[in-house]
Amino acid sequence: MSAIGNLKLSSTKRPTAMPAVQLRRNKLAKKVWEQIQLAKAQQSGTTFSVVRHKTLRNEDGTSRNVELHKRVRQWWFVADNGKLCLNVRYGAKLIEITKGKSTVEVGTTTELVPTLEIIKGAVEAGELDTQLEQVSGAVAAAFKH
């Protein structure tokens, strides 16, 4: 028997485009990951910034790659009662996690990273898809005007 005969073959085609729901999940999961890294950096006393690469052209027409550091703004704040609170954002818009409630009360900074990891897991599992649909519609509508 040949080596290829041992493989399980199928006629599945690779999708040409990713569904919009999955794109939104990936975008929010990436932003939550940035918040996790920012929280870990603050707890350890270091800084965190996202590095992106940009190609620039010189006057003579040659191009060069430049590293740019993008500042990450934290989503958490200290409330009036002294507890740490967390908002989840999609772009500049707040996401309502449940009806009428967009803030997660964390308590202390030690609970921040596990809370963000729970939120990231929920995003990847698709638990916030309806909220993402509403917020992305509002963001898209703002660009149309």
Contact map, one row per residue, 1 for C-alpha under 8 A:
1110110000000000000000000000000000000000000000000000000000000000000000000000000000000000000000000000000000000000000000000000000000000000000000000
1111110000000000000000000000000000000000000000000000000000000000000000000000000000000000000000000000000000000000000000000000000000000000000000000
1111111000000000000000000000000000000000000000000000000000000000000000000000000000000000000000000000000000000000000000000000000000000000000000000
0111111000000000000000000000000000000000000000000000000000000000000000000000000000000000000000000000000000000000000000000000000000000000000000000
1111111100000000000000000000000000000000000000000000000000000000000000000000000000000000000000000000000000000000000000000000000000000000000000000
1111111100000000000000000000000000000000000000000000000000000000000000000000000000000000000000000000000000000000000000000000000000000000000000000
0011111110000000000000000000000000000000000000000000000000000000000000000000000000000000000000000000000000000000000000000000000000000000000000000
0000111111000000000000000000000000000000000000000000000000000000000000000000000000000000000000000000000000000000000000000000000000000000000000000
0000001111100000000000000000000000000000000000000000000000000000000000000000000000000000000000000000000000000000000000000000000000000000000000000
0000000111110000000000000000000000000000000000000000000000000000000000000000000000000000000000000000000000000000000000000000000000000000000000000
0000000011111000000000000000000000000000000000000000000000000000000000000000000000000000000000000000000000000000000000000000000000000000000000000
0000000001111100000000000000000000000000000000000000000000000000000000000000000000000000000000000000000000000000000000000000000000000000000000000
0000000000111110000000000000000000000000000000000000000000000000000000000000000000000000000000000000000000000000000000000000000000000000000000000
0000000000011111000000000000000000000000000000000000000000000000000000000000000000000000000000000000000000000000000000000000000000000000000000000
0000000000001111110000000000000000000000000000000000000000000000000000000000000000000000000000000000000000000000000000000000000000000000000000000
0000000000000111110000000000000000000000000000000000000000000000000000000000000000000000000000000000000000000000000000000000000000000000000000000
0000000000000011111000000000000000000000000000000000000000000000000000000000000000000000000000000000000000000000000000000000000000000000000000000
0000000000000011111101100000000000000000000000000000000000000000000000000000000000000000000000000000000000000000000000000000000000000000000000000
0000000000000000111111100000000000000000000000000000000000000000000000000000000000000000000000000000000000000000000000000000000000000000000000000
0000000000000000011111110000000000000000000000000000000000000000000000000000000000000000000000000000000000000000000000000000000000000000000000000
0000000000000000001111111000000000000000000000000000000000000000000000000000000000000000000000000000000000000000000000000000000010001000000000000
0000000000000000011111111100000000000000000000000000000000000000000000000000000000000000000000000000000000000000000000000000000000000000000000000
0000000000000000011111111110000000000000000000000000000000000000000000000000000000000000000000000000000000000000000000000000000000000000000000000
0000000000000000000111111111000000000000000000000000000000000000000000000000000000000000000000000000000000000000000000000000000000010000000000000
0000000000000000000011111111100000000000000000000000000000000000000000000000000000000000000000000000000000000000000000000011010010010000000000000
0000000000000000000001111111110000000000000000000000000000000000000000000000000000000000000000000000000000000000000000000001000000000000000000000
0000000000000000000000111111111000000000000000000000000000000000000000000000000000000000000000000000000000000000000000000000000000000000000000000
0000000000000000000000011111111100000000000000000000000000000000000000000000000000000000010000000000000000000000000000000010000000000000000000000
0000000000000000000000001111111110000000000000000000000000000000000000000000000000000000000000000000000000000000000000010011000000000000000000000
0000000000000000000000000111111111000000000000000000000000000000000000000000000000000000000000000000000000000000000000000000000000000000000000000
0000000000000000000000000011111111100000000000000000000000000000000000000000000000000000000000000000000000000000000000000000000000000000000000000
0000000000000000000000000001111111110000000000000000000000000000000000000000000000000000000000000000000000000000000110110000000000000000000000000
0000000000000000000000000000111111111000000000000000000000000000000000000000000000000000000000000000000000000000000010010000000000000000000000000
0000000000000000000000000000011111111100000000000100000000000000000000010000000000000000000000000000000000000000000000000000000000000000000000000
0000000000000000000000000000001111111110000000000000000000000000000000010110000000000000000000000000000000000000000100000000000000000000000000000
0000000000000000000000000000000111111111000000000000000000000000000000000000000000000000000000000000000000000000100110000000000000000000000000000
0000000000000000000000000000000011111111100000010000000000000000000000000000000000000000000000000000000000000000000000000000000000000000000000000
0000000000000000000000000000000001111111110000111000000000000000000000010100000000000000000000000000000000000000000000000000000000000000000000000
0000000000000000000000000000000000111111111000000000000000000000000000000000000000000000000000000000000000000001100000000000000000000000000000000
0000000000000000000000000000000000011111111100000000000000000000000000000000000000000000000000000000000000000000100000000000000000000000000000000
0000000000000000000000000000000000001111111111110000000000000000000000000000000000000000000000000000000000000000000000000000000000000000000000000
0000000000000000000000000000000000000111111111100000000000000000000000000000000000000000000000000000000000000000000000000000000000000000000000000
0000000000000000000000000000000000000011111111000000000000000000000000000000000000000000000000000000000000001000000000000000000000000000000000000
0000000000000000000000000000000000000001111111000000000000000000000000000000000000000000000000000000000000000000000000000000000000000000000000000
0000000000000000000000000000000000000000111111100000000000000000000000000000000000000000000000000000000000000000000000000000000000000000000000000
0000000000000000000000000000000000000000111111110000000000000000000000000000000000000000000000000000000000000000000000000000000000000000000000000
0000000000000000000000000000000000000100110011111000000000000000000000000000000000000000000000000000000000000000000000000000000000000000000000000
0000000000000000000000000000000000001100100001111100000000000000000000010000000000000000000000000000000000000000000000000000000000000000000000000
0000000000000000000000000000000000000100000000111110000000000000000011110000000000000000000000000000000000000000000000000000000000000000000000000
0000000000000000000000000000000001000000000000011111000000000000000011110000000000000000000000000000000000000000000000000000000000000000000000000
0000000000000000000000000000000000000000000000001111100000000000001111000000000000000000000000000000000000000000000000000000000000000000000000000
0000000000000000000000000000000000000000000000000111110000000000001111000000000000000000000000000000000000000000000000000000000000000000000000000
0000000000000000000000000000000000000000000000000011111000000000111100000000000000000000000000000000000000000000000000000000000000000000000000000
0000000000000000000000000000000000000000000000000001111100000000111100000000000000000000000000000000000000000000000000000000000000000000000000000
0000000000000000000000000000000000000000000000000000111110000011110000000000000000000000000000000000000000000000000000000000000000000000000000000
0000000000000000000000000000000000000000000000000000011111000011110000000000000000000000000000000000000000000000000000000000000000000000000000000
0000000000000000000000000000000000000000000000000000001111111111000000000000000000000000000000000000000000000000000000000000000000000000000000000
0000000000000000000000000000000000000000000000000000000111111111000000000000000000000000000000000000000000000000000000000000000000000000000000000
0000000000000000000000000000000000000000000000000000000011111100000000000000000000000000000000000000000000000000000000000000000000000000000000000
0000000000000000000000000000000000000000000000000000000011111100000000000000000000000000000000000000000000000000000000000000000000000000000000000
0000000000000000000000000000000000000000000000000000000011111110000000000000000000000000000000000000000000000000000000000000000000000000000000000
0000000000000000000000000000000000000000000000000000000011111111000000000000000000000000000000000000000000000000000000000000000000000000000000000
0000000000000000000000000000000000000000000000000000001111001111100000000000000000000000000000000000000000000000000000000000000000000000000000000
0000000000000000000000000000000000000000000000000000001111000111110000000000000000000000000000000000000000000000000000000000000000000000000000000
0000000000000000000000000000000000000000000000000000111100000011111000000000000000000000000000000000000000000000000000000000000000000000000000000
0000000000000000000000000000000000000000000000000000111100000001111100000000000000000000000000000000000000000000000000000000000000000000000000000
0000000000000000000000000000000000000000000000000011110000000000111110000000000000000000000000000000000000000000000000000000000000000000000000000
0000000000000000000000000000000000000000000000000011110000000000011111000000000000000000000000000000000000000000000000000000000000000000000000000
0000000000000000000000000000000000000000000000001111000000000000001111100000000000000000000000000000000000000000000000000000000000000000000000000
0000000000000000000000000000000000000000000000001111000000000000000111110000000000000000000000000000000000000000000000000000000000000000000000000
0000000000000000000000000000000000000000000000001100000000000000000011111000000000000000000000000000000000000000000000000000000000000000000000000
0000000000000000000000000000000001100100000000011100000000000000000001111100000000000000000000000000000000000000000000000000000000000000000000000
0000000000000000000000000000000000000000000000000000000000000000000000111110000000000000000000000000000000000000000000000000000000000000000000000
0000000000000000000000000000000000100100000000000000000000000000000000011111000000000000000000000000000000000000000000000000000000000000000000000
0000000000000000000000000000000000100000000000000000000000000000000000001111100000000111100000000000000000000000000000000000000000000000000000000
0000000000000000000000000000000000000000000000000000000000000000000000000111110000011110000000000000000000000000000000000000000000000000000000000
0000000000000000000000000000000000000000000000000000000000000000000000000011111000011100000000000000000000000000000000000000000000000000000000000
0000000000000000000000000000000000000000000000000000000000000000000000000001111111111000000000000000000000000000000000000000000000000000000000000
0000000000000000000000000000000000000000000000000000000000000000000000000000111111111000000000000000000000000000000000000000000000000000000000000
0000000000000000000000000000000000000000000000000000000000000000000000000000011111100000000000000000000000000000000000000000000000000000000000000
0000000000000000000000000000000000000000000000000000000000000000000000000000011111100000000000000000000000000000000000000000000000000000000000000
0000000000000000000000000000000000000000000000000000000000000000000000000000011111110000000000000000000000000000000000000000000000000000000000000
0000000000000000000000000000000000000000000000000000000000000000000000000000011111111000000000000000000011110000000000000000000000000000000000000
0000000000000000000000000000000000000000000000000000000000000000000000000001111001111100000000000000000011111000000000000000000000000000000000000
0000000000000000000000000000000000000000000000000000000000000000000000000001111000111110000000000000001111100000000000000000000000000000000000000
0000000000000000000000000000000000000000000000000000000000000000000000000011100000011111000000000000001111000000000000000000000000000000000000000
0000000000000000000000000000000000000000000000000000000000000000000000000011000000001111100001100000011100000000000000000000000000000000000000000
0000000000000000000000000000000000000000000000000000000000000000000000000010000000000111110001100000011000000000000000000000000000000000000000000
0000000000000000000000000000000000000000000000000000000000000000000000000010000000000011111111100000000000000000000000000000000000000000000000000
0000000000000000000000000001000000000000000000000000000000000000000000000000000000000001111111100000000000000000000000000000000000010011000000000
0000000000000000000000000000000000000000000000000000000000000000000000000000000000000000111110000000000000000000000000000000000000000000001000000
0000000000000000000000000000000000000000000000000000000000000000000000000000000000000000111111000000000000000000000000000000000000000000000000000
0000000000000000000000000000000000000000000000000000000000000000000000000000000000000000111111100000000000000000000000000000000000000010001000000
0000000000000000000000000000000000000000000000000000000000000000000000000000000000000011110111110000010000000000000000000000000000000010000000000
0000000000000000000000000000000000000000000000000000000000000000000000000000000000000011110011111000010000000000000000000000000000110010000000000
0000000000000000000000000000000000000000000000000000000000000000000000000000000000000000000001111111111000000000000000000000000000100000000000000
0000000000000000000000000000000000000000000000000000000000000000000000000000000000000000000000111110111000000000000000000000000100100000000000000
0000000000000000000000000000000000000000000000000000000000000000000000000000000000000000000000011111110000000000000000000000000000000000000000000
0000000000000000000000000000000000000000000000000000000000000000000000000000000000000000000000011111100000000000000000000000000000000000000000000
0000000000000000000000000000000000000000000000000000000000000000000000000000000000000000000000010111110000000000000000000000000000000000000000000
0000000000000000000000000000000000000000000000000000000000000000000000000000000000000000000000011111111000000000000000000000000000000000000000000
0000000000000000000000000000000000000000000000000000000000000000000000000000000000000011000001111101111100000000000000000000000000000000000000000
0000000000000000000000000000000000000000000000000000000000000000000000000000000000001111000000011000111110000000000000000000000000000000000000000
0000000000000000000000000000000000000000000000000000000000000000000000000000000000001110000000000000011111000000000000000000000000000000000000000
0000000000000000000000000000000000000000000000000000000000000000000000000000000000111100000000000000001111100000000000000000000000000000000000000
0000000000000000000000000000000000000000000000000000000000000000000000000000000000111100000000000000000111111011001000000000000000000000000000000
0000000000000000000000000000000000000000000000000000000000000000000000000000000000111000000000000000000011111010000000000000000000000000000000000
0000000000000000000000000000000000000000000000000000000000000000000000000000000000110000000000000000000001111111000000000000000000000000000000000
0000000000000000000000000000000000000000001000000000000000000000000000000000000000010000000000000000000001111111100000000000000000000000000000000
0000000000000000000000000000000000000000000000000000000000000000000000000000000000000000000000000000000000011111100000000000000000000000000000000
0000000000000000000000000000000000000000000000000000000000000000000000000000000000000000000000000000000001111111111000000000000000000000000000000
0000000000000000000000000000000000000010000000000000000000000000000000000000000000000000000000000000000001011111111100000000000000000000000000000
0000000000000000000000000000000000010011000000000000000000000000000000000000000000000000000000000000000000001111111110000000000000000000000000000
0000000000000000000000000000000000000000000000000000000000000000000000000000000000000000000000000000000000000011111111000000000000000000000000000
0000000000000000000000000000000000000000000000000000000000000000000000000000000000000000000000000000000001000011111111100000000000000000000000000
0000000000000000000000000000000100110000000000000000000000000000000000000000000000000000000000000000000000000001111111110000000000000000000000000
0000000000000000000000000000000110010000000000000000000000000000000000000000000000000000000000000000000000000000111111111000000000000000000000000
0000000000000000000000000000000000000000000000000000000000000000000000000000000000000000000000000000000000000000011111111100000000000000000000000
0000000000000000000000000000000100000000000000000000000000000000000000000000000000000000000000000000000000000000001111111110000000000000000000000
0000000000000000000000000000100110000000000000000000000000000000000000000000000000000000000000000000000000000000000111111111000000000000000000000
0000000000000000000000000000000000000000000000000000000000000000000000000000000000000000000000000000000000000000000011111111100000000000000000000
0000000000000000000000000000000000000000000000000000000000000000000000000000000000000000000000000000000000000000000001111111111100000000000000000
0000000000000000000000001001100000000000000000000000000000000000000000000000000000000000000000000000000000000000000000111111111110000000000000000
0000000000000000000000001100100000000000000000000000000000000000000000000000000000000000000000000000000000000000000000011111111000000000000000000
0000000000000000000000000000000000000000000000000000000000000000000000000000000000000000000000000000000000000000000000001111111000000000000000000
0000000000000000000000001000000000000000000000000000000000000000000000000000000000000000000000000000000000000000000000000111111110000000000000000
0000000000000000000000000000000000000000000000000000000000000000000000000000000000000000000000000000000000000000000000000111111111000000000000000
0000000000000000000000000000000000000000000000000000000000000000000000000000000000000000000000001000000000000000000000000110011111110000000000000
0000000000000000000010001000000000000000000000000000000000000000000000000000000000000000000000000000000000000000000000000010011111111000000000000
0000000000000000000000000000000000000000000000000000000000000000000000000000000000000000000000000000000000000000000000000000001111111100000000000
0000000000000000000000000000000000000000000000000000000000000000000000000000000000000000000000111000000000000000000000000000000111111110000000000
0000000000000000000000011000000000000000000000000000000000000000000000000000000000000000010000100000000000000000000000000000000111111111000000000
0000000000000000000010000000000000000000000000000000000000000000000000000000000000000000000000000000000000000000000000000000000011111111100000000
0000000000000000000000000000000000000000000000000000000000000000000000000000000000000000000000000000000000000000000000000000000001111111110000000
0000000000000000000000000000000000000000000000000000000000000000000000000000000000000000010011100000000000000000000000000000000000111111111000000
0000000000000000000000000000000000000000000000000000000000000000000000000000000000000000010000000000000000000000000000000000000000011111111100000
0000000000000000000000000000000000000000000000000000000000000000000000000000000000000000000000000000000000000000000000000000000000001111111110000
0000000000000000000000000000000000000000000000000000000000000000000000000000000000000000000000000000000000000000000000000000000000000111111111000
0000000000000000000000000000000000000000000000000000000000000000000000000000000000000000001010000000000000000000000000000000000000000011111111100
0000000000000000000000000000000000000000000000000000000000000000000000000000000000000000000000000000000000000000000000000000000000000001111111110
0000000000000000000000000000000000000000000000000000000000000000000000000000000000000000000000000000000000000000000000000000000000000000111111111
0000000000000000000000000000000000000000000000000000000000000000000000000000000000000000000000000000000000000000000000000000000000000000011111111
0000000000000000000000000000000000000000000000000000000000000000000000000000000000000000000000000000000000000000000000000000000000000000001111111
0000000000000000000000000000000000000000000000000000000000000000000000000000000000000000000000000000000000000000000000000000000000000000000111111
0000000000000000000000000000000000000000000000000000000000000000000000000000000000000000000000000000000000000000000000000000000000000000000011111
